[in-house]
Amino acid sequence: MSQPSKGMWEPERLAARLPYLRRRGLMNAATRAFFNARGYTEVETPYAVPAPGEEVHLPVFALSPPGLYLNTSPEFAMKKLLAGGAGKIFQLARVWRNEPASATHAAEFTMLEWYTPAASLSDLMTETEALLRVLLPPTVTWGGVTASLETFERLTVADAFARYGGVDVLATAENAPALAAAAGCTLRDGETWEDLFFRLLLERVEPNIGRAQPTFLTHWPAAQAALARRDPQDPRVAERFELYACGLELANAFVELTDATEQRARFEADRARRADLYGVTWPMDEDFLSAVAQLPPCAGIAMGFDRLVMLATGAPKIHDVLWLPTR
């Protein structure tokens, strides 16, 4: 596994990164000022949790003694606070994901997450645009790509696949052979519809979005709803978006599912698949499901704060914007 060089605190190495790190400090302060001015309350939730999430492919860090894990997101905890009546809340949370280090990923990083009662997907996109215009310069460059924040593109997944992949992704939902035939590609051995969906997303869609301007990729197929509710106007899709800029995936957002029965069914399907693929399981977070049943209509977003700093500074690697990176 790739690791940063030892001695990142040594004067020469730290001096090279200090401009990025000082900019990070200013962005921390500006983020808090932005949300405070809009009536949000900053919260702090536990880092050691009994259930680190239910995403099928998300590798976690288990703690000793058994029964606790480092959290992969503060989402479950923050939604419990929402259900309890906390109102508009945000958090700059440390989170952990046990994946190989890369230019854009560190195993320990900072997630900016916020939730707004009664907000729509459009409301959340508008607020996200406002935040980015506060934190970033009008034009940003990263990885050789320059984007203007004057306007943001809002593009549905269906339109993106039609435009860049030449396929009707909703008409072929859950049918891997049909999606492969429509895309003019060969279905690999054991490749599921979800596998092929993400292969086409990675190869055909993502290289073409969020370049001249940031792109909100919206209304994901219902099979990729995660913790988002289905769109009442079109149940084939979920009220979810991801945000891209200069080739960086910055955020994932939902209009939150408030149906505890449907959430349990999704979790049980994901847990069965994760156990089958990786042999990993942990107790269901029944406390969270109880909270979902009392969750007010709301929308929430998780944004990679370190990547936002990379975008603001042009830093080539995520470890350049961490004070003392580990791996």
PABA-552563 format. One record per residue (C-alpha): x, y, z; residue in three letters. Coordinates in Angstrom, 1 decimal, padded with zeros to 4 digits, m for minus. Each point is the difference from the previous one (the first is absolute). Example, Ala and Ser with C-alpha at 12.3 -4.5 7.8 and 13.67 -1.06 7.14 Angstrom:
BEGIN
DONU      X      Y      Z   r
DONU  012.3 m004.5  007.8 ALA
DONU  001.4  003.4 m000.7 SER
This chain:
BEGIN
DONU      X      Y      Z   r
DONU  000.0  000.0  000.0 MET
DONU  001.3  003.4 m001.0 SER
DONU  001.1  002.2  002.9 GLN
DONU  001.2  003.6  000.3 PRO
DONU  003.6  000.5  000.8 SER
DONU  001.0  000.0  003.6 LYS
DONU  000.9  003.2  001.8 GLY
DONU m002.7  002.1 m001.6 MET
DONU  000.5  002.4  003.0 TRP
DONU  003.6  000.7 m001.0 GLU
DONU  000.6  003.7 m000.7 PRO
DONU  000.7 m000.2 m003.7 GLU
DONU m003.0 m002.4 m000.7 ARG
DONU m002.4  002.0  002.2 LEU
DONU  001.1  003.3 m001.5 ALA
DONU m000.8 m001.3 m003.5 ALA
DONU m003.6 m000.8  001.2 ARG
DONU m000.6  003.0  002.3 LEU
DONU m001.7  002.2 m002.7 PRO
DONU m002.5 m002.8 m000.6 TYR
DONU m000.5 m000.6  003.7 LEU
DONU m000.5  003.6  000.9 ARG
DONU m002.6  000.3 m002.8 ARG
DONU m001.6 m003.0  001.6 ARG
DONU m000.3  001.8  003.3 GLY
DONU m001.6  003.0 m001.7 LEU
DONU m002.5 m002.3 m001.7 MET
DONU m000.9 m001.7  003.3 ASN
DONU m000.8  003.4  001.5 ALA
DONU m001.9  001.1 m003.2 ALA
DONU m002.1 m003.2  000.1 THR
DONU m001.0  000.5  003.6 ARG
DONU m000.9  003.6 m000.7 ALA
DONU m002.1 m001.0 m003.1 PHE
DONU m002.1 m002.5  002.0 PHE
DONU m000.2  002.2  003.1 ASN
DONU m001.4  002.9 m002.1 ALA
DONU m002.6 m002.3 m001.4 ARG
DONU m001.3 m001.2  003.4 GLY
DONU  001.7 m003.4  000.1 TYR
DONU  001.3 m001.6  003.2 THR
DONU  003.4 m001.7  000.0 GLU
DONU m000.2 m003.5  001.5 VAL
DONU  002.6 m002.6  001.0 GLU
DONU m000.9 m003.7 m000.2 THR
DONU  002.0 m003.2  001.0 PRO
DONU  002.9 m001.3 m002.0 TYR
DONU m000.2 m003.5  001.5 ALA
DONU m003.3 m001.6 m000.9 VAL
DONU m001.6 m003.5  000.1 PRO
DONU m001.2  000.3 m003.7 ALA
DONU  002.2  001.9 m002.4 PRO
DONU m002.5  000.0 m002.9 GLY
DONU m001.6 m002.4 m002.3 GLU
DONU  001.7  000.7 m003.4 GLU
DONU  000.8 m003.3 m001.6 VAL
DONU  003.5  000.7 m001.2 HIS
DONU  001.2  002.4  002.7 LEU
DONU  003.0 m001.4  001.9 PRO
DONU  000.1  001.0  003.7 VAL
DONU  002.5  000.1  002.9 PHE
DONU m001.0 m002.3  002.9 ALA
DONU  001.0  000.9  003.5 LEU
DONU  001.2 m002.2  002.8 SER
DONU m001.8 m001.2  002.1 PRO
DONU m002.5 m001.2 m002.6 PRO
DONU m003.3  001.7 m000.5 GLY
DONU  001.1  003.5 m000.9 LEU
DONU  001.1  001.5 m003.3 TYR
DONU  001.4  003.3 m001.2 LEU
DONU m002.8  001.8 m001.6 ASN
DONU m000.1  000.4 m003.8 THR
DONU m002.4  002.9  000.2 SER
DONU m001.9  001.9  002.7 PRO
DONU m003.2 m000.5 m002.0 GLU
DONU m001.8 m002.5  002.3 PHE
DONU  000.8  002.1  003.1 ALA
DONU m001.0  003.3 m001.5 MET
DONU m003.3 m001.4 m001.2 LYS
DONU m000.7 m001.2  003.5 LYS
DONU  000.5  003.6  001.2 LEU
DONU m002.3  001.2 m002.8 LEU
DONU m002.7 m002.4  001.1 ALA
DONU  000.4  001.3  003.5 GLY
DONU m000.7  003.6 m001.1 GLY
DONU  003.5  001.5 m000.4 ALA
DONU m001.0  001.9 m003.1 GLY
DONU  002.6  001.2 m002.5 LYS
DONU  003.3 m001.5  000.9 ILE
DONU  003.5 m000.4 m001.5 PHE
DONU  003.3 m001.7  001.0 GLN
DONU  003.6  000.0 m001.1 LEU
DONU  000.6 m003.7  001.0 ALA
DONU  003.0 m002.3 m000.1 ARG
DONU m000.9 m003.2 m001.9 VAL
DONU  001.9 m003.1 m000.9 TRP
DONU m000.2 m002.3 m003.0 ARG
DONU  002.4 m003.0 m000.3 ASN
DONU  000.9  000.5 m003.7 GLU
DONU  003.4  000.4 m001.6 PRO
DONU  001.5  003.4  000.0 ALA
DONU  000.1  002.0 m003.2 SER
DONU  000.3  003.6 m001.2 ALA
DONU m003.6  000.6  000.9 THR
DONU m000.6 m002.4  003.0 HIS
DONU  001.4 m000.3  003.5 ALA
DONU m001.2 m002.6  002.4 ALA
DONU m000.7  002.7  002.6 GLU
DONU m001.6  003.2 m001.4 PHE
DONU m002.5  002.7  000.7 THR
DONU m003.7  000.0 m001.0 MET
DONU m002.1  003.1  000.0 LEU
DONU m003.5 m001.1  000.4 GLU
DONU m003.2  002.0  000.5 TRP
DONU m003.8 m000.6  000.2 TYR
DONU m002.9  002.3 m000.7 THR
DONU m003.6 m000.7  001.0 PRO
DONU m002.6  000.5 m002.7 ALA
DONU  002.7  000.6 m002.7 ALA
DONU m000.4 m001.3 m003.6 SER
DONU  002.8 m001.3 m002.2 LEU
DONU  000.0  003.3 m001.8 SER
DONU  000.2  001.9  003.2 ASP
DONU  003.0 m002.0  001.1 LEU
DONU  001.8  000.5 m003.4 MET
DONU m000.6  003.8  000.3 THR
DONU  001.4  000.1  003.5 GLU
DONU  003.0 m002.1 m001.1 THR
DONU  000.7  002.4 m002.8 GLU
DONU m000.1  002.9  002.5 ALA
DONU  002.5 m001.8  002.3 LEU
DONU  002.4 m000.8 m002.8 LEU
DONU  000.0  003.6 m001.2 ARG
DONU  000.9  001.1  003.5 VAL
DONU  002.8 m002.5  000.5 LEU
DONU  001.5 m000.1 m003.5 LEU
DONU  001.3  002.6 m002.5 PRO
DONU m002.2  000.7 m003.0 PRO
DONU  002.1 m002.2 m002.2 THR
DONU  001.7 m003.2  001.3 VAL
DONU  002.7 m002.2 m001.6 THR
DONU  000.9 m003.5  001.1 TRP
DONU  001.6 m002.8 m001.9 GLY
DONU  000.4  002.1 m003.1 GLY
DONU m003.7  000.7 m000.2 VAL
DONU m001.4  003.6  000.5 THR
DONU m003.6  000.6  001.0 ALA
DONU m002.0  003.2  000.5 SER
DONU m002.4  000.2  003.0 LEU
DONU m002.1  002.7 m001.7 GLU
DONU m002.5 m002.7 m001.0 THR
DONU m000.6 m003.6  001.2 PHE
DONU m001.4 m002.8 m002.3 GLU
DONU m002.9 m002.1  001.2 ARG
DONU m000.1 m003.2 m002.0 LEU
DONU m002.1 m003.1  000.7 THR
DONU  001.7 m003.4 m000.1 VAL
DONU m002.4 m001.1 m002.8 ALA
DONU  001.0  003.0 m002.1 ASP
DONU  003.7 m000.5  000.7 ALA
DONU m000.1 m003.6 m001.1 PHE
DONU m002.0  000.9 m003.1 ALA
DONU  002.4  002.8 m000.9 ARG
DONU  003.4 m001.6  000.8 TYR
DONU m000.8 m003.8 m000.1 GLY
DONU m002.7 m000.2 m002.6 GLY
DONU m002.3 m002.0  002.2 VAL
DONU m003.4  000.2  001.7 ASP
DONU  001.2 m001.0  003.4 VAL
DONU m003.5  000.0  001.6 LEU
DONU m001.5 m002.2 m002.8 ALA
DONU  002.7 m002.6  000.7 THR
DONU m000.1  000.2  003.8 ALA
DONU  001.0 m003.2  001.8 GLU
DONU  000.5 m001.7 m003.4 ASN
DONU  003.8 m000.4 m000.5 ALA
DONU m000.2 m001.6 m003.5 PRO
DONU m002.3  002.7 m001.3 ALA
DONU  002.2  002.8  001.3 LEU
DONU  003.1 m001.6 m001.5 ALA
DONU m001.8 m000.4 m003.4 ALA
DONU m001.2  003.6  000.1 ALA
DONU  003.5  001.2  000.9 ALA
DONU  001.7 m002.1 m002.7 GLY
DONU  002.3 m001.7  002.5 CYS
DONU  000.7 m003.5  001.2 THR
DONU m001.4 m001.1  003.3 LEU
DONU  002.8 m001.4  002.1 ARG
DONU m000.2 m003.3  001.8 ASP
DONU m002.0  000.4  003.2 GLY
DONU m000.7  003.7 m000.8 GLU
DONU m003.3  001.2  001.5 THR
DONU m002.1  002.9 m001.2 TRP
DONU  001.4  002.1  002.9 GLU
DONU  003.6 m000.9 m001.0 ASP
DONU m000.7  001.0 m003.6 LEU
DONU m001.8  003.1  001.0 PHE
DONU  003.1  001.2  002.0 PHE
DONU  002.4 m001.1 m002.8 ARG
DONU m001.9  002.2 m002.5 LEU
DONU m000.2  002.8  002.5 LEU
DONU  003.7 m000.1  000.6 LEU
DONU  001.1 m000.5 m003.6 GLU
DONU m002.5  002.1 m002.0 ARG
DONU m001.9  002.4  002.3 VAL
DONU  002.4  001.3  002.7 GLU
DONU  002.8  001.0 m002.5 PRO
DONU m002.5  002.4 m001.6 ASN
DONU m001.7  001.7  002.9 ILE
DONU  001.1  002.7  002.5 GLY
DONU  002.6  001.4 m002.3 ARG
DONU m000.8  003.5 m001.3 ALA
DONU m002.4  000.4  002.9 GLN
DONU m000.9 m002.1  003.0 PRO
DONU m002.7 m002.7 m000.7 THR
DONU m002.7 m001.3  002.3 PHE
DONU m000.8 m003.5 m001.2 LEU
DONU m003.6 m000.5  001.1 THR
DONU m002.8 m002.5  000.2 HIS
DONU  001.8 m003.3  000.3 TRP
DONU m001.7 m003.3 m001.0 PRO
DONU m002.1 m001.4  002.9 ALA
DONU  002.4 m002.9  000.4 ALA
DONU  002.7  002.6  001.0 GLN
DONU m002.3  001.9  002.5 ALA
DONU  002.0 m001.0  003.1 ALA
DONU m001.6  002.1  002.7 LEU
DONU m001.9  002.3 m002.4 ALA
DONU m003.7 m000.1 m000.6 ARG
DONU m001.5 m000.8 m003.4 ARG
DONU m001.1  002.9 m002.0 ASP
DONU m003.8  000.4  000.4 PRO
DONU m000.3  001.1 m003.6 GLN
DONU  002.0 m002.9 m001.4 ASP
DONU  000.6 m003.0  002.3 PRO
DONU  002.6 m001.4 m002.5 ARG
DONU  002.5  002.5  001.5 VAL
DONU  001.1  001.2  003.5 ALA
DONU  000.3  003.6  001.1 GLU
DONU  003.8 m000.2  000.2 ARG
DONU  002.9  002.0 m001.5 PHE
DONU  003.7 m000.1 m000.1 GLU
DONU  002.2  003.1 m000.7 LEU
DONU  003.0  000.0 m002.3 TYR
DONU  002.6  002.8 m000.7 ALA
DONU  003.3 m000.2 m001.9 CYS
DONU m000.1 m003.8  000.0 GLY
DONU m000.6 m000.2  003.8 LEU
DONU m003.1 m001.6  001.5 GLU
DONU m000.8  002.4  002.8 LEU
DONU m003.3 m000.9  001.6 ALA
DONU m002.9 m002.4  000.2 ASN
DONU m003.5  001.2  001.0 ALA
DONU m003.5 m001.3  000.6 PHE
DONU m003.5  001.1  000.7 VAL
DONU m000.1 m002.4  002.9 GLU
DONU m002.1 m003.2  000.2 LEU
DONU m002.4  000.3  003.0 THR
DONU m001.7 m003.4 m000.5 ASP
DONU  001.5 m002.3  002.6 ALA
DONU m001.5 m003.2 m001.5 THR
DONU  001.5  000.7 m003.4 GLU
DONU  003.4  001.0  001.6 GLN
DONU  000.1 m003.3  001.9 ARG
DONU m000.7 m001.9 m003.2 ALA
DONU  002.8  001.8 m001.8 ARG
DONU  002.4 m000.6  002.9 PHE
DONU m000.9 m003.7  000.1 GLU
DONU  000.7 m000.4 m003.7 ALA
DONU  003.3  001.8  000.3 ASP
DONU  001.1 m001.9  003.1 ARG
DONU m000.7 m003.3 m001.7 ALA
DONU  002.0  001.0 m003.0 ARG
DONU  002.9  001.3  002.1 ARG
DONU  000.1 m003.3  002.0 ALA
DONU m000.1 m002.0 m003.2 ASP
DONU  002.8  002.0 m001.7 LEU
DONU  002.3  000.8  003.0 TYR
DONU m001.2 m002.1  002.9 GLY
DONU m000.4  003.2  002.1 VAL
DONU m002.9  000.9  002.2 THR
DONU m000.9  001.9  003.2 TRP
DONU m003.3  000.6  001.9 PRO
DONU m002.7  001.9 m001.7 MET
DONU m000.3  003.6  001.4 ASP
DONU m003.5 m000.4  001.4 GLU
DONU  000.3  003.4  001.7 ASP
DONU  000.6  001.6 m003.4 PHE
DONU m003.0 m001.7 m001.5 LEU
DONU m002.1  001.2  002.9 SER
DONU  001.2  003.5 m000.8 ALA
DONU m000.8 m000.3 m003.7 VAL
DONU m003.7 m000.6  001.0 ALA
DONU  000.0  003.4  001.7 GLN
DONU  002.2  001.9 m002.5 LEU
DONU m001.5  003.2 m001.3 PRO
DONU  000.0  000.6 m003.8 PRO
DONU  003.6  001.2 m000.6 CYS
DONU  003.0  000.0 m002.3 ALA
DONU  003.7 m000.6  000.8 GLY
DONU  003.4  000.0 m001.6 ILE
DONU  003.4 m001.4  000.7 ALA
DONU  003.0  001.9 m001.5 MET
DONU  003.6 m001.0  000.0 GLY
DONU  001.5  003.0  001.7 PHE
DONU  003.6 m000.9 m000.8 ASP
DONU m000.8 m000.2 m003.7 ARG
DONU m001.6  003.4  000.2 LEU
DONU  003.3  001.3  001.4 VAL
DONU  001.8 m001.6 m002.9 MET
DONU m002.3  001.7 m002.4 LEU
DONU  000.5  003.4  001.7 ALA
DONU  003.8 m000.3  000.1 THR
DONU  000.8 m002.2 m003.0 GLY
DONU  001.9 m002.4  002.3 ALA
DONU  000.7 m003.1 m002.1 PRO
DONU m000.4 m002.6  002.8 LYS
DONU m002.4 m000.3  003.0 ILE
DONU  003.0 m000.5  002.3 HIS
DONU  001.2  003.5 m000.9 ASP
DONU m003.1  001.5  001.8 VAL
DONU  000.2 m002.2  003.1 LEU
DONU  001.9  001.3  003.0 TRP
DONU  001.5 m003.4  000.9 LEU
DONU m001.1 m002.7 m002.4 PRO
DONU  000.3 m003.6  001.0 THR
DONU m000.9 m002.1 m003.0 ARG
